[in-house]
C-alpha cells in the first residue's frame, strides 16, 4: 500500500517501557516436534474479509511451511487495513504485538523509532544474502538509522497508463516517453475536452515520480535536510510544468482535492483523462468494471533524471515482543522463497525478487512494465514523520496550483517545514 500514518509521542514512551519488558525474554525457540511453538502474523491480505490472497496464504502457503517445519504453527490474523495501524500502535504500548507483521512500508521507520522491532540486519545471519536478492528500492523501505528492520514482502510501483483511444485523440502513436513528449501531447489535446493527466493528490506518492524523473530530490542522501534539495531549480522547473498543465486545463482539479471530480479509475477508461500514474492492481479493477477497456502501460516519462517511480508495497517485520524469534525468522525466510513469491504473484501482487520477474510476466504480461520500472524506483523519505512530510507537500504545493503563490515559494516553505520534521520536530 502507499499510505502511512503517524504514531503519537505518548505511545513512544509506553512502547519504550514495553521494550524493556520484552528484552527479558530469550525469544530463542525455533520450534521442533518436541518443543512445538505457535507464531502469529498480523496483516491485511483480505483487508478484513475473504480474498484470493488470504486464501493463498491460509490454504496453500502456511500449510506448506508447517509441513516443512514440524513443530511450528503459524496463526494468521487478518485485520482491515484502516484498522491495522491503530491496533499495532495500541499493542505496542502494551507489549502485546504479534511475532510478525505484514507492515505498510511507510510504517517501518515509525515502529523502528519506537524500538519495538528487531533489526533483522543484526539478528539474521543470512540477512546480507537475502537482501541482495530483492529490489534495492524495496529493501530501502526497511532502512532506519543504518539498520534494516524488515525485508520486502510484496511490492508495486506506479507507471504511466493510457489508452489507445486517448492516444488517437491526441494524434500520437505511442505513450509519451519523455517530458518533451508529454508537452507535445499536451499541445495536441488543448481544446479537445480530454485532460492530459490526472492524479488524486500532491503527496509524496503522487509528486515524487515527477521530482525524481526531473532530476531532483526531496532531501539529501542522509534524509536530514530538504532545503537546497526540494526547492532546487530542477524541482521548480518540474512542478512548474505540472502547474502549467493545470492552468491550461489539462490536469483536472482532482489533483488539488476536488472530491467531486471524476476519479482516475473511471476517467481513464472513459477517455476523460489521457494518462494517469497507477499500479498493477488497476488491471483487476478495470477487468470487472470496464471489461472492454485495454489499458496501455508505459514507463514514467523521462526527464533529466531518467524514468524514476515510487516504491509501494509491504514489508515483513519481527517484533521485540516475540518469544519465538528463531521460528519467526524461519517464516521470514520462507516469504522470500520462489514458492511464496510466485504464489502471491498469481493473486495480483508483485514479487520483490527481480530474478523471478520472467516467471511473474508469464502469469500476466502487463507486469513487464512494472518490473522494469521497479529497477529504478525509489522509496519515499524513511522517517517517523513520513506522514507529516506527506501532508506538508500536499498542503504547500496546492496553493501553487491554485495560483495563490509561486512554485518556488511553495517549495521553499515546504522545505523549511520538512527540515523541522527531519530534525525531530513534532
Secondary structure by P-SEA (a helix, b strand, c coil): ccbbbbbcaaaaaaaaaaaaaaacccccccccccbbbbbbbbcccccccccaaaaaaaccaaaaaaaacccbbbbbbbccccaaaaaaaaaaaaccccccccccccaaaaaaaacccccccccccaaaaaaaaccccccccccccccccccccccccccbbbcaaaaaaaccccccccaaaaaaaaaaaccccccccccccccccccaaaaaaaccccccccccccccccccaaaaaaaaaaaaaaaacccccccccccccccaaaaaaaccccbbbbccaaaaaaaaccccbbbbbbccccccccbbbbbbbbbbbbbcccccaaaaaaaaaaaacaaaaaaaaaaccccccccaaaaaaaacccaaaaaaaaccccccccccaaaaaaaaaaaaacccccccccaaaaaaaaaaaaaaaaaccc
